[in-house]
Amino acid sequence: MNMMYQSTRNKEEQVTASQAILKGLASDGGLFVPVDIPKVDIKEVGFFNQTYQELAYKIMQPFLSDFTEEELKECINRAYDDKFTNEKIAPLRKVGEDYYLELYHGSTLAFKDMALSILPYLMTTAVKKQKIDNEIVILTATSGDTGKAAMEGFSDVEGTKIIVFYPKDGVSDIQEKQMVTQKGNNTFVVGINGNFDDAQKAVKDMFENDKLNKELASKNKQFSSANSINIGRLVPQIVYYFYAYQQLIESKEISLGELINVSVPTGNFGNILAAFYAKQMGLPIDYLICASNKNNVLTDFFSSGHYSRNRDFYVTNSPSMDILVSSNLERLLYEITNKDANRLSRLMTDLKQRGEYSLDPVEFKRLDGFFAGFTEEEKIETIVKAVFEQTKEVIDPHTAVAKKVADEFDKNQNKTVIVSTASPFKFPRVFTGKVEAGSEIKALHEISQLPIPKVISELEDLEIRHHHVVELSEMEDKVLEFLR
Ligand SMILES: *Cc1c(COP(=O)(O)O)cnc(C)c1O
């Protein structure tokens, strides 16, 4: 029996993994979720001396059961190769009393590489399996890191085009530079006058726009998504939570079965949802610590059961978390409402029409395994500097948010894994302070003695290839222009 996926908003439509990956979003605007989250017996996972690739196969296989063993192993081996500058792919490092799971050793220096280096292979395999002749057009909204990582993955992949929208004034200089210098004849990058939420909403609307979809179909093209609304993004992210657990066992920090916590810097709720899925599968995770920056809509939600996006939006120095509508929360709501698709439709309609919704007390109680907190903007710099003074380690501002909330957590004494989502070289200014613009990287290198990653040092000499900036209302026309 194949693992099937259904929409969070409708139980009728069921599809296989490869169909769900190709579609991205369900036809009713809901997200695809596994009908049942597969369980593993942790005694059989064999948490010892296993490569990342071997473990990845074990964890991903039950979710992607319509892929053959050969197909899935090929996807895994091509994705997690020497593009990653650390042979462990996702090393866990003990720093002082903390454990950092470093997810930034891929080609764009952010954790998005963990899933986006495999998604193109999953998608092209799915195209073959489903015997699709259409060209796949990946439409993506980015808060800075997804866009670059997705383009790296899909650049010059035959049978695909990728179009990325980013908030023109809402990403860091390095993030923007990485995107506008992207190579590949099938890549398109557009800045928008709006924030990430605006971009994400406009992209979702295009997915649901019948007229646009028909127009694409007439040109033998179809949309898919590289955002974490695509289940093909989420499944690969479950793997590294198991791998963190394995490394804790290997270094004798814990014994098999011992509960741990994880602290995740959260934006669109994809990364922490993967940890939730890992827990549902049977990985001994106790608390899921949801760490936000000043855009603390999730902190309020987890403490009150009331979600409200009717609030100010802040551009912060951890821009990849500047989000007020966290898409993947819908998948968590689905689980805590006992998979009640009608209830989900109502909540999501409330969100769309009124910008808010509330859980009932029974649903709220089911959020017990989460602890949420946030970090004020000024605090982030203090934390980054304190960590450096105490340990000589440099962490990036997103990771600092997770560290701060992990330090506040007081519900148990378990070991806590802090998820480190970006290289400090991607967001150097927080660490170096007010040095002259353009010299932050050198300053970071000199103070920290860390080598400058090659993708950063090369950036200056790359040609700027993408110059488009549009209003929200012009996004659809831009897509059609690129596809002409
Ligand atoms: C995307 C991103 C996040 C947020 O992850 P979500 O899965 O969207 O919650 C955190 N840190 C960095 C560096 C990111 O790129």
Ligand as a Chemical Component Dictionary entry (heavy atoms), coordinates in Angstrom:
data_LIG
# 
_chem_comp.id                   LIG 
_chem_comp.type                 NON-POLYMER 
_chem_comp.pdbx_formal_charge   0 
_chem_comp.three_letter_code    LIG 
# 
loop_
_chem_comp_atom.comp_id 
_chem_comp_atom.atom_id 
_chem_comp_atom.alt_atom_id 
_chem_comp_atom.type_symbol 
_chem_comp_atom.charge 
_chem_comp_atom.model_Cartn_x 
_chem_comp_atom.model_Cartn_y 
_chem_comp_atom.model_Cartn_z 
_chem_comp_atom.pdbx_ordinal 
LIG C1 C1 C 0 13.783 29.936 6.389 1  
LIG C2 C2 C 0 14.644 30.217 7.551 2  
LIG C3 C3 C 0 14.153 30.116 8.857 3  
LIG C4 C4 C 0 12.712 29.794 9.153 4  
LIG O1 O1 O 0 12.380 28.479 8.806 5  
LIG P1 P1 P 0 10.865 28.037 8.574 6  
LIG O2 O2 O 0 10.921 26.649 8.104 7  
LIG O3 O3 O 0 10.323 28.981 7.525 8  
LIG O4 O4 O 0 10.163 28.209 9.870 9  
LIG C5 C5 C 0 15.036 30.337 9.898 10 
LIG N1 N1 N 0 16.331 30.667 9.669 11 
LIG C6 C6 C 0 16.830 30.773 8.421 12 
LIG C7 C7 C 0 18.262 31.151 8.249 13 
LIG C8 C8 C 0 16.022 30.533 7.322 14 
LIG O5 O5 O 0 16.527 30.635 6.081 15 
# 
loop_
_chem_comp_bond.comp_id 
_chem_comp_bond.atom_id_1 
_chem_comp_bond.atom_id_2 
_chem_comp_bond.value_order 
_chem_comp_bond.pdbx_ordinal 
LIG C1 C2 SING 1  
LIG C2 C3 SING 2  
LIG C2 C8 DOUB 3  
LIG C3 C4 SING 4  
LIG C3 C5 DOUB 5  
LIG C4 O1 SING 6  
LIG O1 P1 SING 7  
LIG P1 O2 DOUB 8  
LIG P1 O3 SING 9  
LIG P1 O4 SING 10 
LIG C5 N1 SING 11 
LIG N1 C6 DOUB 12 
LIG C6 C7 SING 13 
LIG C6 C8 SING 14 
LIG C8 O5 SING 15 
# 
